[in-house]
Amino acid sequence: MCWKVTIVGGSPTIRDRLGSLLEGALHRRFVDGTGRRTKDQAHADVVWADLVLVLGASELAHRMSDLYTRVELALRWKVLQTPRTGIASILDFAAEHLRAGSGRKGQH
């Protein structure tokens, strides 16, 4: 089974580079952190994903980050706010989170 990741925020360049790096390795969904999204759309993104990376130190409006970080408690374990910048740092932070047992793939 392939992991599904929703990535919220980041510049277009970061999203393009992450897309290229992760292509074929997992299913990914990118959300422009400065765009518009409804609460229902954000909820569907979280439900779909095994992990949601909210790129806090990037192009990300508070109204967008709130849609993803204020989900119901049963889904909150999937959402990881990354305080780091740079692709390597973001992916390292996500890997640390998963190694620590916070990621519960297959348990939703």
Secondary structure, 3 states (H helix, E strand, C coil): CCCEEEEECCCHHHHHHHHHHHCCCCEEEEECCCCCCCHHHHHHHHHHCCEEEEECCCCCCHHHHHHHHCCCHHHHCCEEEECCCCHHHHHHHHHHHHHCCCCCCCCC
